[in-house]
Amino acid sequence: MDPHAHPGPVASALAGRRQAWEAEHLSPLAARSWPARRRLPEEDCGLRSPLQRDRDRIVHCKAFRRLKHKTQVFVAPEGDHFRTRLTHTIEVTQISRTVARALGLNEDLVEAIGLGHDLGHAPFGHIGEDVLDRALAERFGGGFRHYEHSLRVVDVLEREGAGLNLTDDVRDGIVCHSGRAPMPRTLEGRIVRLVDRVAYINHDIDDSVRAGVLREDDLPVEPIAVLGDTGSRRIDTLVHDLVETSDVAGDIVQGTEAGAAMDALRNFMFERVYLGPAARREHVKIERVVRTLFDHYADDPMRLPDGGGVPGADPAQRVTDYLAGMTDRYCIRAFEALAVPESFAVR
């Protein structure tokens, strides 16, 4: 029996109860779960709100599963406790829900945006993104931005080209989550955009110390004095500041002191970690891997597996879709298949 066509009495009453709860308990500034605005209209699910349905589609999609093998900062780290793109995604989502609940905003919306925001990230983190961006600019006059590709993943690439048909507010939050993108139209999207930065700065510090790239006493004194001397204390300080300041402003904003301290930590991380000596050494290796694959497929897109990507896409897009979808280890295996004699390849 199709549960959408023949909902039972519990399912029939659920949507009405949930909508009444939102009207009573959510802030007037919160986005609402109904009506579901999708590119292709669908019947609502009898047991889940449209946003819960979006969350489930994201969690069950292939791109979400691949995040566990994509770099956050450190490429193929030796140790079980370094972040991956998947654990980063979970941390962003958890913190974002905390902020949304405290402000009376829609937790289901921030959850769906948080879980989907990095689905389009290239292998090898921001280094891989930079290499792919420059390669596309030089060969095709285009570029690559992971937040735009995340939207392409959910709109076009998943479900064999059918896409996930997510609601408009989730799609907007995904494509606008980066500081380089326009501001999200919902407060929930703005939470994820800011919390993404809160999360990665602090967990990247933790991983950098664990990897021996930084020592605790390397961290700049002034922002640490403002935010706290451990990652958990800094996140706690930033979340409390974000909630209190946003509640007064009616928008998602940081206090002046906390925001300046976080920016100082971010600048420090770019100087010492993201663009530091260790990262530059890795950059050279990753550039060779990604460039080799890019040139191989760009020279002849028919070399791409499974018929060369989404039908109708131009060659640049087909190469982008394939390379950006790779996990780190799959990318390395593909490179080895081209560049390393089979008898010497790592198995």
C-alpha atoms as a printed R data frame, in Angstrom:
    type eleno elety resid chain resno      x      y       z
1   ATOM     1    CA   MET     A     1  0.000  0.000   0.000
2   ATOM     2    CA   ASP     A     2  1.270  3.505  -0.852
3   ATOM     3    CA   PRO     A     3  1.395  5.433   2.476
4   ATOM     4    CA   HIS     A     4  1.276  8.776   0.668
5   ATOM     5    CA   ALA     A     5 -1.908  7.923  -1.193
6   ATOM     6    CA   HIS     A     6 -3.703  6.362   1.779
7   ATOM     7    CA   PRO     A     7 -2.533  7.985   5.018
8   ATOM     8    CA   GLY     A     8 -3.951  6.585   8.226
9   ATOM     9    CA   PRO     A     9 -5.645  8.706  10.900
10  ATOM    10    CA   VAL     A    10 -2.401  9.311  12.821
11  ATOM    11    CA   ALA     A    11 -0.565 10.483   9.713
12  ATOM    12    CA   SER     A    12 -3.493 12.635   8.619
13  ATOM    13    CA   ALA     A    13 -3.496 14.519  11.918
14  ATOM    14    CA   LEU     A    14  0.276 14.832  12.248
15  ATOM    15    CA   ALA     A    15  0.833 17.655   9.768
16  ATOM    16    CA   GLY     A    16 -1.900 19.728  11.316
17  ATOM    17    CA   ARG     A    17 -0.543 19.239  14.830
18  ATOM    18    CA   ARG     A    18  2.976 20.104  13.740
19  ATOM    19    CA   GLN     A    19  1.870 23.245  11.910
20  ATOM    20    CA   ALA     A    20 -0.084 24.343  14.983
21  ATOM    21    CA   TRP     A    21  2.998 23.706  17.150
22  ATOM    22    CA   GLU     A    22  5.166 25.830  14.858
23  ATOM    23    CA   ALA     A    23  2.636 28.674  14.944
24  ATOM    24    CA   GLU     A    24  2.633 28.636  18.746
25  ATOM    25    CA   HIS     A    25  6.273 27.920  19.588
26  ATOM    26    CA   LEU     A    26  8.506 29.160  16.773
27  ATOM    27    CA   SER     A    27  9.667 32.737  16.519
28  ATOM    28    CA   PRO     A    28  7.751 34.928  14.038
29  ATOM    29    CA   LEU     A    29 11.120 35.216  12.250
30  ATOM    30    CA   ALA     A    30 11.443 31.451  11.748
31  ATOM    31    CA   ALA     A    31 10.974 29.760   8.392
32  ATOM    32    CA   ARG     A    32  7.999 27.406   8.341
33  ATOM    33    CA   SER     A    33  8.038 23.765   7.320
34  ATOM    34    CA   TRP     A    34  4.878 24.084   5.205
35  ATOM    35    CA   PRO     A    35  4.023 24.595   2.418
36  ATOM    36    CA   ALA     A    36  6.769 22.658   0.669
37  ATOM    37    CA   ARG     A    37  8.084 24.703  -2.249
38  ATOM    38    CA   ARG     A    38  9.910 22.308  -4.553
39  ATOM    39    CA   ARG     A    39 10.903 22.582  -8.204
40  ATOM    40    CA   LEU     A    40  8.723 19.547  -8.903
41  ATOM    41    CA   PRO     A    41  5.532 19.469  -6.762
42  ATOM    42    CA   GLU     A    42  5.057 16.367  -4.614
43  ATOM    43    CA   GLU     A    43  2.477 15.025  -2.243
44  ATOM    44    CA   ASP     A    44  3.591 15.585   1.368
45  ATOM    45    CA   CYS     A    45  4.647 12.598   3.426
46  ATOM    46    CA   GLY     A    46  2.120 11.548   6.023
47  ATOM    47    CA   LEU     A    47  4.657 11.080   8.850
48  ATOM    48    CA   ARG     A    48  7.420 13.612   8.149
49  ATOM    49    CA   SER     A    49  7.469 17.326   7.518
50  ATOM    50    CA   PRO     A    50  8.870 18.437   4.139
51  ATOM    51    CA   LEU     A    51 12.115 19.442   5.865
52  ATOM    52    CA   GLN     A    52 12.464 16.105   7.642
53  ATOM    53    CA   ARG     A    53 11.970 14.479   4.273
54  ATOM    54    CA   ASP     A    54 14.768 16.627   2.815
55  ATOM    55    CA   ARG     A    55 17.043 15.622   5.701
56  ATOM    56    CA   ASP     A    56 16.387 11.951   5.048
57  ATOM    57    CA   ARG     A    57 17.058 12.293   1.333
58  ATOM    58    CA   ILE     A    58 20.402 13.946   2.060
59  ATOM    59    CA   VAL     A    59 21.489 11.373   4.650
60  ATOM    60    CA   HIS     A    60 20.657  8.480   2.319
61  ATOM    61    CA   CYS     A    61 22.293  9.927  -0.806
62  ATOM    62    CA   LYS     A    62 25.605  8.686  -2.186
63  ATOM    63    CA   ALA     A    63 27.404 12.030  -1.899
64  ATOM    64    CA   PHE     A    64 26.739 12.106   1.848
65  ATOM    65    CA   ARG     A    65 28.318  8.685   2.331
66  ATOM    66    CA   ARG     A    66 31.391  9.744   0.376
67  ATOM    67    CA   LEU     A    67 32.085 12.572   2.861
68  ATOM    68    CA   LYS     A    68 33.645 10.084   5.272
69  ATOM    69    CA   HIS     A    69 36.556  9.652   2.857
70  ATOM    70    CA   LYS     A    70 37.050 13.316   1.976
71  ATOM    71    CA   THR     A    71 39.694 15.503   3.597
72  ATOM    72    CA   GLN     A    72 38.796 18.226   6.061
73  ATOM    73    CA   VAL     A    73 42.312 19.652   6.561
74  ATOM    74    CA   PHE     A    74 44.823 16.824   6.868
75  ATOM    75    CA   VAL     A    75 45.235 14.466   3.922
76  ATOM    76    CA   ALA     A    76 45.221 10.763   4.896
77  ATOM    77    CA   PRO     A    77 46.142 11.458   8.542
78  ATOM    78    CA   GLU     A    78 47.579  8.648  10.625
79  ATOM    79    CA   GLY     A    79 45.137  8.418  13.496
80  ATOM    80    CA   ASP     A    80 41.490  7.642  14.062
81  ATOM    81    CA   HIS     A    81 40.467 10.948  15.629
82  ATOM    82    CA   PHE     A    82 41.110 13.500  12.905
83  ATOM    83    CA   ARG     A    83 38.085 15.151  11.352
84  ATOM    84    CA   THR     A    84 36.850 14.237   7.912
85  ATOM    85    CA   ARG     A    85 34.379 16.179   5.826
86  ATOM    86    CA   LEU     A    86 31.659 13.952   7.310
87  ATOM    87    CA   THR     A    87 32.496 14.605  10.968
88  ATOM    88    CA   HIS     A    88 32.783 18.322  10.181
89  ATOM    89    CA   THR     A    89 29.293 18.173   8.661
90  ATOM    90    CA   ILE     A    90 27.888 16.491  11.781
91  ATOM    91    CA   GLU     A    91 29.524 19.051  14.086
92  ATOM    92    CA   VAL     A    92 28.172 21.979  12.068
93  ATOM    93    CA   THR     A    93 24.689 20.466  12.115
94  ATOM    94    CA   GLN     A    94 24.731 19.794  15.868
95  ATOM    95    CA   ILE     A    95 25.880 23.314  16.783
96  ATOM    96    CA   SER     A    96 23.442 24.876  14.322
97  ATOM    97    CA   ARG     A    97 20.511 23.017  15.881
98  ATOM    98    CA   THR     A    98 21.527 24.269  19.316
99  ATOM    99    CA   VAL     A    99 21.517 27.866  18.087
100 ATOM   100    CA   ALA     A   100 18.227 27.455  16.217
101 ATOM   101    CA   ARG     A   101 16.461 25.968  19.249
102 ATOM   102    CA   ALA     A   102 17.694 28.735  21.528
103 ATOM   103    CA   LEU     A   103 16.381 31.389  19.129
104 ATOM   104    CA   GLY     A   104 13.050 29.674  18.442
105 ATOM   105    CA   LEU     A   105 13.952 29.019  14.812
106 ATOM   106    CA   ASN     A   106 13.315 25.960  12.671
107 ATOM   107    CA   GLU     A   107 15.659 23.159  13.755
108 ATOM   108    CA   ASP     A   108 14.585 20.875  10.915
109 ATOM   109    CA   LEU     A   109 15.652 23.477   8.363
110 ATOM   110    CA   VAL     A   110 19.105 24.059   9.862
111 ATOM   111    CA   GLU     A   111 19.564 20.295  10.138
112 ATOM   112    CA   ALA     A   112 18.843 19.718   6.456
113 ATOM   113    CA   ILE     A   113 21.052 22.624   5.368
114 ATOM   114    CA   GLY     A   114 23.860 21.574   7.709
115 ATOM   115    CA   LEU     A   115 23.862 17.980   6.505
116 ATOM   116    CA   GLY     A   116 23.840 19.034   2.845
117 ATOM   117    CA   HIS     A   117 26.121 22.047   2.814
118 ATOM   118    CA   ASP     A   118 29.394 20.309   1.831
119 ATOM   119    CA   LEU     A   119 28.114 17.568  -0.478
120 ATOM   120    CA   GLY     A   120 29.874 19.189  -3.424
121 ATOM   121    CA   HIS     A   121 33.337 19.458  -1.910
122 ATOM   122    CA   ALA     A   122 36.205 18.231  -4.068
123 ATOM   123    CA   PRO     A   123 38.679 15.621  -2.775
124 ATOM   124    CA   PHE     A   124 41.549 16.891  -0.623
125 ATOM   125    CA   GLY     A   125 39.594 19.732   0.971
126 ATOM   126    CA   HIS     A   126 40.231 23.342   0.051
127 ATOM   127    CA   ILE     A   127 43.540 22.440  -1.626
128 ATOM   128    CA   GLY     A   128 41.688 20.187  -4.071
129 ATOM   129    CA   GLU     A   129 39.056 22.881  -4.600
130 ATOM   130    CA   ASP     A   130 41.736 25.441  -5.444
131 ATOM   131    CA   VAL     A   131 43.511 23.137  -7.910
132 ATOM   132    CA   LEU     A   132 40.273 22.238  -9.685
133 ATOM   133    CA   ASP     A   133 39.217 25.894  -9.800
134 ATOM   134    CA   ARG     A   134 42.478 26.971 -11.458
135 ATOM   135    CA   ALA     A   135 42.499 24.043 -13.878
136 ATOM   136    CA   LEU     A   136 38.985 24.866 -15.063
137 ATOM   137    CA   ALA     A   137 39.843 28.546 -15.444
138 ATOM   138    CA   GLU     A   138 42.920 27.790 -17.539
139 ATOM   139    CA   ARG     A   139 41.364 25.130 -19.774
140 ATOM   140    CA   PHE     A   140 37.734 26.247 -20.075
141 ATOM   141    CA   GLY     A   141 37.548 29.792 -18.695
142 ATOM   142    CA   GLY     A   142 35.323 28.593 -15.843
143 ATOM   143    CA   GLY     A   143 35.889 27.858 -12.190
144 ATOM   144    CA   PHE     A   144 34.873 25.674  -9.268
145 ATOM   145    CA   ARG     A   145 33.160 26.682  -6.045
146 ATOM   146    CA   HIS     A   146 32.177 23.847  -3.749
147 ATOM   147    CA   TYR     A   147 29.022 25.551  -2.485
148 ATOM   148    CA   GLU     A   148 27.671 25.903  -6.022
149 ATOM   149    CA   HIS     A   149 28.582 22.299  -6.755
150 ATOM   150    CA   SER     A   150 26.778 21.183  -3.581
151 ATOM   151    CA   LEU     A   151 23.593 22.569  -5.101
152 ATOM   152    CA   ARG     A   152 24.305 20.773  -8.376
153 ATOM   153    CA   VAL     A   153 24.737 17.518  -6.458
154 ATOM   154    CA   VAL     A   154 21.290 17.729  -4.870
155 ATOM   155    CA   ASP     A   155 19.566 19.233  -7.920
156 ATOM   156    CA   VAL     A   156 21.064 17.156 -10.727
157 ATOM   157    CA   LEU     A   157 23.625 14.498  -9.883
158 ATOM   158    CA   GLU     A   158 21.932 12.384  -7.224
159 ATOM   159    CA   ARG     A   159 19.428  9.640  -8.071
160 ATOM   160    CA   GLU     A   160 20.949  9.016 -11.505
161 ATOM   161    CA   GLY     A   161 20.344 12.562 -12.707
162 ATOM   162    CA   ALA     A   162 16.917 13.092 -11.156
163 ATOM   163    CA   GLY     A   163 18.213 15.026  -8.138
164 ATOM   164    CA   LEU     A   164 16.711 15.050  -4.654
165 ATOM   165    CA   ASN     A   165 14.036 17.683  -5.360
166 ATOM   166    CA   LEU     A   166 14.691 19.483  -2.074
167 ATOM   167    CA   THR     A   167 12.641 22.411  -0.827
168 ATOM   168    CA   ASP     A   168 13.693 25.902  -1.871
169 ATOM   169    CA   ASP     A   169 14.807 27.034   1.603
170 ATOM   170    CA   VAL     A   170 17.162 24.050   1.948
171 ATOM   171    CA   ARG     A   171 18.589 24.631  -1.524
172 ATOM   172    CA   ASP     A   172 19.123 28.321  -0.744
173 ATOM   173    CA   GLY     A   173 20.896 27.502   2.526
174 ATOM   174    CA   ILE     A   174 23.202 25.016   0.812
175 ATOM   175    CA   VAL     A   175 24.283 27.282  -2.048
176 ATOM   176    CA   CYS     A   176 24.665 30.339   0.209
177 ATOM   177    CA   HIS     A   177 26.535 28.735   3.123
178 ATOM   178    CA   SER     A   178 29.951 30.082   2.134
179 ATOM   179    CA   GLY     A   179 31.179 33.565   2.982
180 ATOM   180    CA   ARG     A   180 31.862 34.011  -0.741
181 ATOM   181    CA   ALA     A   181 28.191 33.483  -1.620
182 ATOM   182    CA   PRO     A   182 25.185 35.819  -1.233
183 ATOM   183    CA   MET     A   183 23.573 35.884   2.214
184 ATOM   184    CA   PRO     A   184 20.954 33.133   2.750
185 ATOM   185    CA   ARG     A   185 17.392 34.392   2.742
186 ATOM   186    CA   THR     A   186 16.413 32.552   5.935
187 ATOM   187    CA   LEU     A   187 17.802 33.039   9.427
188 ATOM   188    CA   GLU     A   188 18.280 29.293   9.574
189 ATOM   189    CA   GLY     A   189 20.554 29.419   6.530
190 ATOM   190    CA   ARG     A   190 22.511 32.245   8.125
191 ATOM   191    CA   ILE     A   191 23.044 30.138  11.243
192 ATOM   192    CA   VAL     A   192 24.666 27.352   9.231
193 ATOM   193    CA   ARG     A   193 26.799 29.866   7.316
194 ATOM   194    CA   LEU     A   194 28.259 31.317  10.527
195 ATOM   195    CA   VAL     A   195 28.437 28.079  12.509
196 ATOM   196    CA   ASP     A   196 30.343 26.428   9.650
197 ATOM   197    CA   ARG     A   197 33.139 28.897  10.370
198 ATOM   198    CA   VAL     A   198 32.849 28.505  14.160
199 ATOM   199    CA   ALA     A   199 33.176 24.730  13.802
200 ATOM   200    CA   TYR     A   200 36.020 24.479  11.321
201 ATOM   201    CA   ILE     A   201 38.250 27.060  12.983
202 ATOM   202    CA   ASN     A   202 38.066 25.310  16.329
203 ATOM   203    CA   HIS     A   203 38.212 21.692  15.225
204 ATOM   204    CA   ASP     A   204 41.005 22.512  12.790
205 ATOM   205    CA   ILE     A   205 43.000 23.948  15.711
206 ATOM   206    CA   ASP     A   206 42.388 20.715  17.607
207 ATOM   207    CA   ASP     A   207 43.509 18.574  14.670
208 ATOM   208    CA   SER     A   208 46.547 20.790  14.025
209 ATOM   209    CA   VAL     A   209 47.721 20.332  17.604
210 ATOM   210    CA   ARG     A   210 47.086 16.582  17.382
211 ATOM   211    CA   ALA     A   211 49.125 16.437  14.165
212 ATOM   212    CA   GLY     A   212 52.021 18.388  15.674
213 ATOM   213    CA   VAL     A   213 51.616 21.268  13.226
214 ATOM   214    CA   LEU     A   214 50.768 23.618  16.119
215 ATOM   215    CA   ARG     A   215 51.376 23.725  19.842
216 ATOM   216    CA   GLU     A   216 48.805 25.115  22.229
217 ATOM   217    CA   ASP     A   217 51.142 27.977  23.157
218 ATOM   218    CA   ASP     A   218 51.434 28.960  19.469
219 ATOM   219    CA   LEU     A   219 47.860 30.246  19.482
220 ATOM   220    CA   PRO     A   220 47.511 34.064  19.545
221 ATOM   221    CA   VAL     A   221 47.069 35.349  23.091
222 ATOM   222    CA   GLU     A   222 44.343 37.959  22.685
223 ATOM   223    CA   PRO     A   223 41.644 35.909  20.924
224 ATOM   224    CA   ILE     A   224 42.305 32.987  23.253
225 ATOM   225    CA   ALA     A   225 41.826 35.276  26.230
226 ATOM   226    CA   VAL     A   226 38.461 36.350  24.822
227 ATOM   227    CA   LEU     A   227 37.147 32.961  23.685
228 ATOM   228    CA   GLY     A   228 38.795 30.354  25.923
229 ATOM   229    CA   ASP     A   229 41.812 28.081  26.100
230 ATOM   230    CA   THR     A   230 40.170 24.888  24.761
231 ATOM   231    CA   GLY     A   231 38.124 24.164  21.673
232 ATOM   232    CA   SER     A   232 35.003 23.318  23.660
233 ATOM   233    CA   ARG     A   233 35.246 26.549  25.679
234 ATOM   234    CA   ARG     A   234 35.726 28.616  22.537
235 ATOM   235    CA   ILE     A   235 32.727 27.041  20.838
236 ATOM   236    CA   ASP     A   236 30.639 27.520  23.986
237 ATOM   237    CA   THR     A   237 31.627 31.194  24.161
238 ATOM   238    CA   LEU     A   238 30.900 31.766  20.482
239 ATOM   239    CA   VAL     A   239 27.533 30.000  20.617
240 ATOM   240    CA   HIS     A   240 26.376 31.944  23.677
241 ATOM   241    CA   ASP     A   241 27.513 35.193  22.083
242 ATOM   242    CA   LEU     A   242 25.774 34.317  18.812
243 ATOM   243    CA   VAL     A   243 22.487 33.517  20.527
244 ATOM   244    CA   GLU     A   244 22.456 36.576  22.785
245 ATOM   245    CA   THR     A   245 23.525 39.032  20.085
246 ATOM   246    CA   SER     A   246 21.176 37.585  17.455
247 ATOM   247    CA   ASP     A   247 18.223 37.623  19.838
248 ATOM   248    CA   VAL     A   248 18.632 41.378  20.338
249 ATOM   249    CA   ALA     A   249 19.341 42.128  16.672
250 ATOM   250    CA   GLY     A   250 16.587 39.995  15.139
251 ATOM   251    CA   ASP     A   251 19.234 38.639  12.762
252 ATOM   252    CA   ILE     A   252 22.111 36.154  12.910
253 ATOM   253    CA   VAL     A   253 25.088 38.210  14.044
254 ATOM   254    CA   GLN     A   254 28.056 38.018  16.384
255 ATOM   255    CA   GLY     A   255 29.080 40.449  19.073
256 ATOM   256    CA   THR     A   256 31.900 42.792  18.124
257 ATOM   257    CA   GLU     A   257 34.469 41.350  20.545
258 ATOM   258    CA   ALA     A   258 33.722 37.684  19.875
259 ATOM   259    CA   GLY     A   259 33.535 38.209  16.113
260 ATOM   260    CA   ALA     A   260 36.878 40.009  16.053
261 ATOM   261    CA   ALA     A   261 38.499 37.278  18.151
262 ATOM   262    CA   MET     A   262 37.176 34.562  15.833
263 ATOM   263    CA   ASP     A   263 38.420 36.453  12.766
264 ATOM   264    CA   ALA     A   264 41.863 36.742  14.383
265 ATOM   265    CA   LEU     A   265 41.959 32.975  14.950
266 ATOM   266    CA   ARG     A   266 40.873 32.370  11.366
267 ATOM   267    CA   ASN     A   267 43.630 34.626  10.023
268 ATOM   268    CA   PHE     A   268 46.133 32.813  12.234
269 ATOM   269    CA   MET     A   269 45.000 29.429  10.889
270 ATOM   270    CA   PHE     A   270 45.353 30.573   7.290
271 ATOM   271    CA   GLU     A   271 48.868 31.802   7.954
272 ATOM   272    CA   ARG     A   272 50.114 28.866  10.001
273 ATOM   273    CA   VAL     A   273 48.035 25.881   8.847
274 ATOM   274    CA   TYR     A   274 45.885 26.299   5.719
275 ATOM   275    CA   LEU     A   275 48.629 28.102   3.787
276 ATOM   276    CA   GLY     A   276 51.549 27.111   6.025
277 ATOM   277    CA   PRO     A   277 54.678 25.139   5.055
278 ATOM   278    CA   ALA     A   278 53.144 21.696   5.631
279 ATOM   279    CA   ALA     A   279 50.088 22.572   3.552
280 ATOM   280    CA   ARG     A   280 52.254 23.981   0.756
281 ATOM   281    CA   ARG     A   281 54.205 20.725   0.592
282 ATOM   282    CA   GLU     A   282 50.974 18.756   0.324
283 ATOM   283    CA   HIS     A   283 49.632 21.241  -2.219
284 ATOM   284    CA   VAL     A   284 52.384 20.349  -4.698
285 ATOM   285    CA   LYS     A   285 51.577 16.631  -4.451
286 ATOM   286    CA   ILE     A   286 47.819 17.113  -4.654
287 ATOM   287    CA   GLU     A   287 48.155 19.475  -7.608
288 ATOM   288    CA   ARG     A   288 50.029 16.782  -9.530
289 ATOM   289    CA   VAL     A   289 47.350 14.184  -8.779
290 ATOM   290    CA   VAL     A   290 44.331 16.364  -9.612
291 ATOM   291    CA   ARG     A   291 45.967 18.017 -12.643
292 ATOM   292    CA   THR     A   292 46.963 14.668 -14.115
293 ATOM   293    CA   LEU     A   293 43.408 13.364 -13.883
294 ATOM   294    CA   PHE     A   294 41.895 16.650 -15.045
295 ATOM   295    CA   ASP     A   295 44.076 16.826 -18.144
296 ATOM   296    CA   HIS     A   296 43.483 13.161 -18.940
297 ATOM   297    CA   TYR     A   297 39.694 13.561 -18.964
298 ATOM   298    CA   ALA     A   298 39.602 17.099 -20.367
299 ATOM   299    CA   ASP     A   299 41.655 15.955 -23.370
300 ATOM   300    CA   ASP     A   300 38.976 13.375 -24.139
301 ATOM   301    CA   PRO     A   301 35.795 13.413 -21.984
302 ATOM   302    CA   MET     A   302 34.765 10.077 -23.528
303 ATOM   303    CA   ARG     A   303 37.373  8.527 -21.220
304 ATOM   304    CA   LEU     A   304 35.025  9.278 -18.344
305 ATOM   305    CA   PRO     A   305 33.305  6.150 -16.964
306 ATOM   306    CA   ASP     A   306 29.635  5.345 -17.565
307 ATOM   307    CA   GLY     A   307 29.257  7.265 -20.786
308 ATOM   308    CA   GLY     A   308 30.877 10.470 -19.630
309 ATOM   309    CA   GLY     A   309 28.520 11.969 -17.060
310 ATOM   310    CA   VAL     A   310 25.118 13.653 -17.176
311 ATOM   311    CA   PRO     A   311 23.677 13.669 -20.711
312 ATOM   312    CA   GLY     A   312 23.727 17.117 -22.256
313 ATOM   313    CA   ALA     A   313 26.385 18.561 -19.962
314 ATOM   314    CA   ASP     A   314 29.321 20.296 -21.624
315 ATOM   315    CA   PRO     A   315 32.801 18.722 -21.372
316 ATOM   316    CA   ALA     A   316 33.962 21.049 -18.578
317 ATOM   317    CA   GLN     A   317 30.933 20.191 -16.465
318 ATOM   318    CA   ARG     A   318 31.272 16.476 -17.056
319 ATOM   319    CA   VAL     A   319 34.918 16.497 -15.964
320 ATOM   320    CA   THR     A   320 34.022 18.646 -12.944
321 ATOM   321    CA   ASP     A   321 31.206 16.344 -11.873
322 ATOM   322    CA   TYR     A   322 33.451 13.300 -12.001
323 ATOM   323    CA   LEU     A   323 36.511 14.755 -10.266
324 ATOM   324    CA   ALA     A   324 34.587 16.646  -7.574
325 ATOM   325    CA   GLY     A   325 32.646 13.502  -6.710
326 ATOM   326    CA   MET     A   326 35.788 11.515  -5.979
327 ATOM   327    CA   THR     A   327 36.887 10.641  -2.467
328 ATOM   328    CA   ASP     A   328 40.543 11.183  -1.627
329 ATOM   329    CA   ARG     A   329 41.440  7.504  -1.859
330 ATOM   330    CA   TYR     A   330 39.507  6.951  -5.104
331 ATOM   331    CA   CYS     A   331 41.317  9.945  -6.598
332 ATOM   332    CA   ILE     A   332 44.675  8.436  -5.610
333 ATOM   333    CA   ARG     A   333 43.721  5.063  -7.100
334 ATOM   334    CA   ALA     A   334 42.653  6.715 -10.358
335 ATOM   335    CA   PHE     A   335 45.944  8.604 -10.484
336 ATOM   336    CA   GLU     A   336 47.934  5.434  -9.845
337 ATOM   337    CA   ALA     A   337 46.097  3.682 -12.653
338 ATOM   338    CA   LEU     A   338 47.349  6.374 -15.036
339 ATOM   339    CA   ALA     A   339 50.784  7.183 -13.643
340 ATOM   340    CA   VAL     A   340 52.140  4.125 -11.819
341 ATOM   341    CA   PRO     A   341 53.010  0.770 -13.415
342 ATOM   342    CA   GLU     A   342 50.510 -1.830 -12.246
343 ATOM   343    CA   SER     A   343 53.176 -3.964 -10.564
344 ATOM   344    CA   PHE     A   344 54.145 -1.029  -8.312
345 ATOM   345    CA   ALA     A   345 50.669  0.288  -7.460
346 ATOM   346    CA   VAL     A   346 49.607  0.238  -3.804
347 ATOM   347    CA   ARG     A   347 46.978 -2.420  -3.176
